[in-house]
Amino acid sequence: MAATEAAGKLAYRIYRAVSYGAEAAVNLHLRWRRLRGREHSLRWTERLGLPSLSRPTGPLLWFHAVSLGEGMTAIPIIKECIKQRPDVNVLMTTTTVSAFEVISKRLPSGVIYQFAPLDTPSAVGAFLGYWKPNAIILIESELWPNLIMGASENGIVLALLNARMSSKSFKKFSGPVLLPLISLMLSKFSLIVPLSTMQAIHFQLLQASPYIIKFSGDLKYVVEEFDASEGELRSTQDLRLQLAHRQVWMASSIHRGEEEIMLGVHRVLTEMHPDIVTILVPRDPQHGLEISQELRKAGQNVALRSRQENLKPGTNIYVVDTLVVRGKWRWQQWQVIDDGGRVVAAGRLSYSQSSMAVKAGS
């Protein structure tokens, strides 16, 4: 163990040096993302650790989630923390503009919202130095070396909730190069709450102490339903009517690049079922607009959710490029569901962030 710890410290020193040397390039990339609308036009400097709000006096809990789905998971926990300890201040951070647009409107009154700092020494140091959190609660898979090691050096308690990692990440972290660093990082946590038994095994194999691993189940199932306007509900009902007599399959919460795979599936399915409708729900609404533009250039008929376009005859692709509507959809009689690469049979399910779902037509 001593050798592993020494190797982990060496790996972290290398990471810190590289991330320090890359700060100028990272800052330029951040500005480029801002020009493209990928960062908040006014609050983008928060990503450099520069605050836009004052820190209140008293103890402070920092909740961090990368994007919308993970951030929604944190809200019920934040509400319970406020209920149990109303004297504690709560800071919430995410990294994406789409998460900001939804989560900032749903946080309890008094919760501070900021964009999370980049994992560079300067940004993390500035953020921790200003906010001085007493504890940091990370959601799902946010394992950033400068953040975790910086928090540990400052005596800040660390917790990882709904902890998970993909099979690809687990394989990568288990290798001889990254394992010492991951092991060192996990040793700094006081609590790890995995979302499944298999995930708990993964963390133990990465040398997390079994004494800090506790179980609660997948916290996404306690997320409250999103509010939806009458217009959104009416639009969703209209879509149901348009799909009532057509076969449908949906790829939900897709990342950039995955649309190519889904469109390949679409082409195969249309050969067997010419009238089938493919619904694409990207994680980032801007990505949805980009997908629709590329498909139209290729001569495809596409209906876009944000423009309330109807599924006309000959239109086989529907792109959901809005945020709130995804929390309100309810599909019945799911036949297949692919949850993080694991295909299982399913019956009647409500919406959760599954990667892909297939609904039988009439």
Secondary structure as a PSIPRED ss2 file (coil, helix, strand):
# PSIPRED VFORMAT (PSIPRED V4.0)

   1 M C   1.000  0.000  0.000
   2 A H   0.000  1.000  0.000
   3 A H   0.000  1.000  0.000
   4 T H   0.000  1.000  0.000
   5 E H   0.000  1.000  0.000
   6 A H   0.000  1.000  0.000
   7 A H   0.000  1.000  0.000
   8 G H   0.000  1.000  0.000
   9 K H   0.000  1.000  0.000
  10 L H   0.000  1.000  0.000
  11 A H   0.000  1.000  0.000
  12 Y H   0.000  1.000  0.000
  13 R H   0.000  1.000  0.000
  14 I H   0.000  1.000  0.000
  15 Y H   0.000  1.000  0.000
  16 R H   0.000  1.000  0.000
  17 A H   0.000  1.000  0.000
  18 V H   0.000  1.000  0.000
  19 S H   0.000  1.000  0.000
  20 Y H   0.000  1.000  0.000
  21 G H   0.000  1.000  0.000
  22 A C   1.000  0.000  0.000
  23 E H   0.000  1.000  0.000
  24 A H   0.000  1.000  0.000
  25 A H   0.000  1.000  0.000
  26 V H   0.000  1.000  0.000
  27 N H   0.000  1.000  0.000
  28 L H   0.000  1.000  0.000
  29 H H   0.000  1.000  0.000
  30 L H   0.000  1.000  0.000
  31 R H   0.000  1.000  0.000
  32 W H   0.000  1.000  0.000
  33 R H   0.000  1.000  0.000
  34 R H   0.000  1.000  0.000
  35 L H   0.000  1.000  0.000
  36 R C   1.000  0.000  0.000
  37 G C   1.000  0.000  0.000
  38 R C   1.000  0.000  0.000
  39 E C   1.000  0.000  0.000
  40 H C   1.000  0.000  0.000
  41 S C   1.000  0.000  0.000
  42 L C   1.000  0.000  0.000
  43 R C   1.000  0.000  0.000
  44 W H   0.000  1.000  0.000
  45 T H   0.000  1.000  0.000
  46 E H   0.000  1.000  0.000
  47 R H   0.000  1.000  0.000
  48 L H   0.000  1.000  0.000
  49 G C   1.000  0.000  0.000
  50 L C   1.000  0.000  0.000
  51 P C   1.000  0.000  0.000
  52 S C   1.000  0.000  0.000
  53 L C   1.000  0.000  0.000
  54 S C   1.000  0.000  0.000
  55 R C   1.000  0.000  0.000
  56 P C   1.000  0.000  0.000
  57 T C   1.000  0.000  0.000
  58 G C   1.000  0.000  0.000
  59 P C   1.000  0.000  0.000
  60 L E   0.000  0.000  1.000
  61 L E   0.000  0.000  1.000
  62 W E   0.000  0.000  1.000
  63 F E   0.000  0.000  1.000
  64 H E   0.000  0.000  1.000
  65 A C   1.000  0.000  0.000
  66 V C   1.000  0.000  0.000
  67 S C   1.000  0.000  0.000
  68 L H   0.000  1.000  0.000
  69 G H   0.000  1.000  0.000
  70 E H   0.000  1.000  0.000
  71 G H   0.000  1.000  0.000
  72 M H   0.000  1.000  0.000
  73 T H   0.000  1.000  0.000
  74 A H   0.000  1.000  0.000
  75 I H   0.000  1.000  0.000
  76 P H   0.000  1.000  0.000
  77 I H   0.000  1.000  0.000
  78 I H   0.000  1.000  0.000
  79 K H   0.000  1.000  0.000
  80 E H   0.000  1.000  0.000
  81 C H   0.000  1.000  0.000
  82 I H   0.000  1.000  0.000
  83 K H   0.000  1.000  0.000
  84 Q H   0.000  1.000  0.000
  85 R C   1.000  0.000  0.000
  86 P C   1.000  0.000  0.000
  87 D C   1.000  0.000  0.000
  88 V C   1.000  0.000  0.000
  89 N E   0.000  0.000  1.000
  90 V E   0.000  0.000  1.000
  91 L E   0.000  0.000  1.000
  92 M E   0.000  0.000  1.000
  93 T E   0.000  0.000  1.000
  94 T E   0.000  0.000  1.000
  95 T C   1.000  0.000  0.000
  96 T C   1.000  0.000  0.000
  97 V H   0.000  1.000  0.000
  98 S H   0.000  1.000  0.000
  99 A H   0.000  1.000  0.000
 100 F H   0.000  1.000  0.000
 101 E H   0.000  1.000  0.000
 102 V H   0.000  1.000  0.000
 103 I H   0.000  1.000  0.000
 104 S C   1.000  0.000  0.000
 105 K C   1.000  0.000  0.000
 106 R C   1.000  0.000  0.000
 107 L C   1.000  0.000  0.000
 108 P C   1.000  0.000  0.000
 109 S C   1.000  0.000  0.000
 110 G C   1.000  0.000  0.000
 111 V C   1.000  0.000  0.000
 112 I E   0.000  0.000  1.000
 113 Y E   0.000  0.000  1.000
 114 Q E   0.000  0.000  1.000
 115 F E   0.000  0.000  1.000
 116 A C   1.000  0.000  0.000
 117 P C   1.000  0.000  0.000
 118 L C   1.000  0.000  0.000
 119 D C   1.000  0.000  0.000
 120 T C   1.000  0.000  0.000
 121 P H   0.000  1.000  0.000
 122 S H   0.000  1.000  0.000
 123 A H   0.000  1.000  0.000
 124 V H   0.000  1.000  0.000
 125 G H   0.000  1.000  0.000
 126 A H   0.000  1.000  0.000
 127 F H   0.000  1.000  0.000
 128 L H   0.000  1.000  0.000
 129 G H   0.000  1.000  0.000
 130 Y H   0.000  1.000  0.000
 131 W H   0.000  1.000  0.000
 132 K C   1.000  0.000  0.000
 133 P C   1.000  0.000  0.000
 134 N C   1.000  0.000  0.000
 135 A E   0.000  0.000  1.000
 136 I E   0.000  0.000  1.000
 137 I E   0.000  0.000  1.000
 138 L E   0.000  0.000  1.000
 139 I E   0.000  0.000  1.000
 140 E C   1.000  0.000  0.000
 141 S C   1.000  0.000  0.000
 142 E C   1.000  0.000  0.000
 143 L C   1.000  0.000  0.000
 144 W C   1.000  0.000  0.000
 145 P H   0.000  1.000  0.000
 146 N H   0.000  1.000  0.000
 147 L H   0.000  1.000  0.000
 148 I H   0.000  1.000  0.000
 149 M H   0.000  1.000  0.000
 150 G H   0.000  1.000  0.000
 151 A H   0.000  1.000  0.000
 152 S H   0.000  1.000  0.000
 153 E H   0.000  1.000  0.000
 154 N C   1.000  0.000  0.000
 155 G C   1.000  0.000  0.000
 156 I C   1.000  0.000  0.000
 157 V E   0.000  0.000  1.000
 158 L E   0.000  0.000  1.000
 159 A E   0.000  0.000  1.000
 160 L E   0.000  0.000  1.000
 161 L E   0.000  0.000  1.000
 162 N E   0.000  0.000  1.000
 163 A E   0.000  0.000  1.000
 164 R C   1.000  0.000  0.000
 165 M C   1.000  0.000  0.000
 166 S C   1.000  0.000  0.000
 167 S H   0.000  1.000  0.000
 168 K H   0.000  1.000  0.000
 169 S H   0.000  1.000  0.000
 170 F H   0.000  1.000  0.000
 171 K H   0.000  1.000  0.000
 172 K H   0.000  1.000  0.000
 173 F H   0.000  1.000  0.000
 174 S C   1.000  0.000  0.000
 175 G C   1.000  0.000  0.000
 176 P C   1.000  0.000  0.000
 177 V C   1.000  0.000  0.000
 178 L C   1.000  0.000  0.000
 179 L H   0.000  1.000  0.000
 180 P H   0.000  1.000  0.000
 181 L H   0.000  1.000  0.000
 182 I H   0.000  1.000  0.000
 183 S H   0.000  1.000  0.000
 184 L H   0.000  1.000  0.000
 185 M H   0.000  1.000  0.000
 186 L H   0.000  1.000  0.000
 187 S C   1.000  0.000  0.000
 188 K C   1.000  0.000  0.000
 189 F C   1.000  0.000  0.000
 190 S C   1.000  0.000  0.000
 191 L E   0.000  0.000  1.000
 192 I E   0.000  0.000  1.000
 193 V E   0.000  0.000  1.000
 194 P E   0.000  0.000  1.000
 195 L C   1.000  0.000  0.000
 196 S C   1.000  0.000  0.000
 197 T H   0.000  1.000  0.000
 198 M H   0.000  1.000  0.000
 199 Q H   0.000  1.000  0.000
 200 A H   0.000  1.000  0.000
 201 I H   0.000  1.000  0.000
 202 H H   0.000  1.000  0.000
 203 F H   0.000  1.000  0.000
 204 Q H   0.000  1.000  0.000
 205 L H   0.000  1.000  0.000
 206 L C   1.000  0.000  0.000
 207 Q C   1.000  0.000  0.000
 208 A C   1.000  0.000  0.000
 209 S C   1.000  0.000  0.000
 210 P H   0.000  1.000  0.000
 211 Y H   0.000  1.000  0.000
 212 I H   0.000  1.000  0.000
 213 I E   0.000  0.000  1.000
 214 K C   1.000  0.000  0.000
 215 F C   1.000  0.000  0.000
 216 S C   1.000  0.000  0.000
 217 G C   1.000  0.000  0.000
 218 D C   1.000  0.000  0.000
 219 L H   0.000  1.000  0.000
 220 K H   0.000  1.000  0.000
 221 Y H   0.000  1.000  0.000
 222 V H   0.000  1.000  0.000
 223 V C   1.000  0.000  0.000
 224 E C   1.000  0.000  0.000
 225 E C   1.000  0.000  0.000
 226 F C   1.000  0.000  0.000
 227 D C   1.000  0.000  0.000
 228 A C   1.000  0.000  0.000
 229 S C   1.000  0.000  0.000
 230 E H   0.000  1.000  0.000
 231 G H   0.000  1.000  0.000
 232 E H   0.000  1.000  0.000
 233 L H   0.000  1.000  0.000
 234 R H   0.000  1.000  0.000
 235 S H   0.000  1.000  0.000
 236 T H   0.000  1.000  0.000
 237 Q H   0.000  1.000  0.000
 238 D H   0.000  1.000  0.000
 239 L H   0.000  1.000  0.000
 240 R H   0.000  1.000  0.000
 241 L H   0.000  1.000  0.000
 242 Q H   0.000  1.000  0.000
 243 L H   0.000  1.000  0.000
 244 A C   1.000  0.000  0.000
 245 H C   1.000  0.000  0.000
 246 R C   1.000  0.000  0.000
 247 Q C   1.000  0.000  0.000
 248 V E   0.000  0.000  1.000
 249 W E   0.000  0.000  1.000
 250 M E   0.000  0.000  1.000
 251 A E   0.000  0.000  1.000
 252 S E   0.000  0.000  1.000
 253 S E   0.000  0.000  1.000
 254 I E   0.000  0.000  1.000
 255 H C   1.000  0.000  0.000
 256 R C   1.000  0.000  0.000
 257 G C   1.000  0.000  0.000
 258 E H   0.000  1.000  0.000
 259 E H   0.000  1.000  0.000
 260 E H   0.000  1.000  0.000
 261 I H   0.000  1.000  0.000
 262 M H   0.000  1.000  0.000
 263 L H   0.000  1.000  0.000
 264 G H   0.000  1.000  0.000
 265 V H   0.000  1.000  0.000
 266 H H   0.000  1.000  0.000
 267 R H   0.000  1.000  0.000
 268 V H   0.000  1.000  0.000
 269 L H   0.000  1.000  0.000
 270 T H   0.000  1.000  0.000
 271 E H   0.000  1.000  0.000
 272 M H   0.000  1.000  0.000
 273 H C   1.000  0.000  0.000
 274 P C   1.000  0.000  0.000
 275 D C   1.000  0.000  0.000
 276 I C   1.000  0.000  0.000
 277 V E   0.000  0.000  1.000
 278 T E   0.000  0.000  1.000
 279 I E   0.000  0.000  1.000
 280 L E   0.000  0.000  1.000
 281 V E   0.000  0.000  1.000
 282 P E   0.000  0.000  1.000
 283 R C   1.000  0.000  0.000
 284 D C   1.000  0.000  0.000
 285 P H   0.000  1.000  0.000
 286 Q H   0.000  1.000  0.000
 287 H H   0.000  1.000  0.000
 288 G H   0.000  1.000  0.000
 289 L H   0.000  1.000  0.000
 290 E H   0.000  1.000  0.000
 291 I H   0.000  1.000  0.000
 292 S H   0.000  1.000  0.000
 293 Q H   0.000  1.000  0.000
 294 E H   0.000  1.000  0.000
 295 L H   0.000  1.000  0.000
 296 R H   0.000  1.000  0.000
 297 K H   0.000  1.000  0.000
 298 A C   1.000  0.000  0.000
 299 G C   1.000  0.000  0.000
 300 Q C   1.000  0.000  0.000
 301 N C   1.000  0.000  0.000
 302 V E   0.000  0.000  1.000
 303 A E   0.000  0.000  1.000
 304 L E   0.000  0.000  1.000
 305 R H   0.000  1.000  0.000
 306 S H   0.000  1.000  0.000
 307 R H   0.000  1.000  0.000
 308 Q C   1.000  0.000  0.000
 309 E C   1.000  0.000  0.000
 310 N C   1.000  0.000  0.000
 311 L C   1.000  0.000  0.000
 312 K C   1.000  0.000  0.000
 313 P C   1.000  0.000  0.000
 314 G C   1.000  0.000  0.000
 315 T C   1.000  0.000  0.000
 316 N C   1.000  0.000  0.000
 317 I E   0.000  0.000  1.000
 318 Y E   0.000  0.000  1.000
 319 V E   0.000  0.000  1.000
 320 V C   1.000  0.000  0.000
 321 D C   1.000  0.000  0.000
 322 T C   1.000  0.000  0.000
 323 L C   1.000  0.000  0.000
 324 V C   1.000  0.000  0.000
 325 V H   0.000  1.000  0.000
 326 R H   0.000  1.000  0.000
 327 G H   0.000  1.000  0.000
 328 K H   0.000  1.000  0.000
 329 W C   1.000  0.000  0.000
 330 R C   1.000  0.000  0.000
 331 W C   1.000  0.000  0.000
 332 Q C   1.000  0.000  0.000
 333 Q C   1.000  0.000  0.000
 334 W E   0.000  0.000  1.000
 335 Q E   0.000  0.000  1.000
 336 V E   0.000  0.000  1.000
 337 I E   0.000  0.000  1.000
 338 D E   0.000  0.000  1.000
 339 D E   0.000  0.000  1.000
 340 G C   1.000  0.000  0.000
 341 G C   1.000  0.000  0.000
 342 R E   0.000  0.000  1.000
 343 V E   0.000  0.000  1.000
 344 V E   0.000  0.000  1.000
 345 A E   0.000  0.000  1.000
 346 A C   1.000  0.000  0.000
 347 G C   1.000  0.000  0.000
 348 R C   1.000  0.000  0.000
 349 L C   1.000  0.000  0.000
 350 S C   1.000  0.000  0.000
 351 Y C   1.000  0.000  0.000
 352 S C   1.000  0.000  0.000
 353 Q C   1.000  0.000  0.000
 354 S C   1.000  0.000  0.000
 355 S C   1.000  0.000  0.000
 356 M E   0.000  0.000  1.000
 357 A E   0.000  0.000  1.000
 358 V E   0.000  0.000  1.000
 359 K E   0.000  0.000  1.000
 360 A C   1.000  0.000  0.000
 361 G C   1.000  0.000  0.000
 362 S C   1.000  0.000  0.000
